[in-house]
Amino acid sequence: NAGVTQTPKFQVLKTGQSMTLQCAQDMNHNSMYWYRQDPGMGLRLIYYSASEGTTDKGEVPNGYNVSRLNKREFSLRLESAAPSQTSVYFCASSEFTREGQPQHFGDGTRLSIL
Amino acid sequence: SQKIEQNSEALNIQEGKTATLTCNYTNYSPAYLQWYRQDPGRGPVFLLLIRENEKEKRKERLKVTFDTTLKQSLFHITASQPADSATYLCALVPFSGGYNKLIFGAGTRLAVHP
């Protein structure tokens, strides 16, 4: 039972390059989320998808786009990477989007932008 | 401004003692508060959830309290073990009437020494 799987685990990009981070969950969850985690700061929500076919902005969406490909998969795209986007990116899922649902996280993608 | 704060200094305790971690918040009205554990290089793992109308919740050696007057949650690990060493994140869920929004603290690192 894999839970939430993220690929790749590590990536180094040059400024201006584009990249897509992949996320898949096998728990039949309806809602999926993308966060970034920076040193000394809490996880911050980038985008979320309450259900298949819907996506909405979170706290820090600038510079990112998302696609909810199907119920299992939710990808995050950096169109033109900037050094400020160096971070650890986590994907998460929950059964539903209503308040209080525990979220299940992947092990992250460590992204460095030079 | 809205803030959620956890002690940024690591908590060092002796095996067998009770560890107590603090989460304070300002200018939020949480519907729920959740606690997660995060190991180095891994994603957060959900531990416990407490509702705003609950004072205390227990799960095995874990106990969470929630004081909406003090705007504080305490997380206790009794009979601590070296395997409990990790970073512990609190996350509040505001009354939003909408999606499952989590606001994370930056976490407190716990080190349990034999």
Interface residues (C-beta under 8 A of the other chain):
Chain A: V4 S31 G40 M41 G42 L43 R44 L45 Y48 A50 D56 G58 F90 A92 S94 F96 T97 R98 E99 G100 Q101 P102 Q103 H104 F105 G106 D107 G108
Chain B: I4 S8 A31 Y32 Q34 G41 R42 G43 P44 V45 F46 L49 R51 L89 A91 V93 F95 S96 G98 Y99 N100 K101 L102 I103 F104 G105 A106 G107
